Amino acid sequence: MGIELSNEEYDKYVKIAGERAKKILDIQVNNSNWDKKSDEIKAQIIKKAIESQRDIAKIRVLSGIDKKKRVKQFIENKRLLKSPNRINP
């Protein structure tokens, strides 16, 4: 289950998410405390940065495409993914 994007929409999504995540992670990695963090904490920071920027990119891409329908679809998909009864492959 997901939202089908055109090639152009997907390219825009990947570009926005990637650029934003890279900026955040560059700041984190170049921080003097980065080397002091455990690998587990580093992995959590990286995962959270990527996930949050993907969500922002989805909203930005969807906002220009049949806005109400697409954003509603995105929110519903996020809700279903968090459902305790959902099994993800």
C-alpha positions in Angstrom: 0.0 0.0 0.0 1.4 3.4 -0.9 1.0 6.4 -3.1 1.9 6.0 -6.7 4.1 8.7 -8.0 5.1 9.5 -11.5 8.8 9.3 -12.4 9.1 13.1 -12.0 7.4 13.1 -8.7 9.6 10.3 -7.4 12.7 12.1 -8.6 11.6 15.2 -6.7 10.9 13.2 -3.6 14.3 11.5 -3.6 16.1 14.8 -4.2 14.3 16.7 -1.4 14.7 13.9 1.1 18.3 13.2 0.2 19.5 16.8 0.3 17.8 17.5 3.5 19.0 14.4 5.3 22.5 15.0 4.1 22.5 18.5 5.5 21.3 17.3 8.9 23.8 14.4 9.0 26.7 16.6 7.9 26.0 18.8 10.9 25.8 15.7 13.2 28.9 14.0 11.9 31.0 17.1 12.0 30.0 17.8 15.6 32.9 17.2 18.0 30.7 14.9 20.0 30.0 12.5 17.1 33.0 10.3 17.8 31.9 10.0 21.5 28.5 8.5 20.6 28.0 4.8 20.6 27.3 3.1 17.2 23.8 2.4 18.4 23.1 6.1 19.0 24.7 7.0 15.7 22.5 4.5 13.9 19.4 6.0 15.7 20.4 9.5 14.7 20.9 8.5 11.1 17.6 6.5 10.9 15.6 9.4 12.4 17.2 12.0 10.1 16.4 9.9 7.0 12.8 9.0 8.1 11.9 12.6 9.1 13.2 14.0 5.9 11.4 11.4 3.8 8.2 12.4 5.6 8.8 16.1 4.8 9.7 15.3 1.2 6.5 13.3 0.8 4.4 16.2 2.1 6.2 18.6 -0.2 5.7 16.4 -3.3 2.1 15.6 -2.4 1.2 19.2 -1.7 1.4 19.9 -5.4 -0.5 16.9 -6.6 -4.2 16.6 -5.9 -3.4 17.9 -2.5 -6.3 16.8 -0.4 -6.5 13.3 -1.8 -2.8 12.6 -1.6 -2.1 14.1 1.8 -5.1 12.2 3.2 -3.7 9.0 1.6 -0.3 9.6 3.1 -1.7 10.2 6.6 -3.8 7.1 6.4 -0.9 5.0 5.2 1.2 6.2 8.1 -1.6 5.4 10.6 -1.9 1.9 9.1 1.8 1.3 9.3 1.8 2.1 13.0 -1.2 -0.3 13.6 -0.2 -3.1 16.0 -2.1 -5.5 13.7 -0.1 -4.7 10.6 2.6 -7.0 9.4 5.2 -5.4 7.1 7.1 -7.7 4.7 
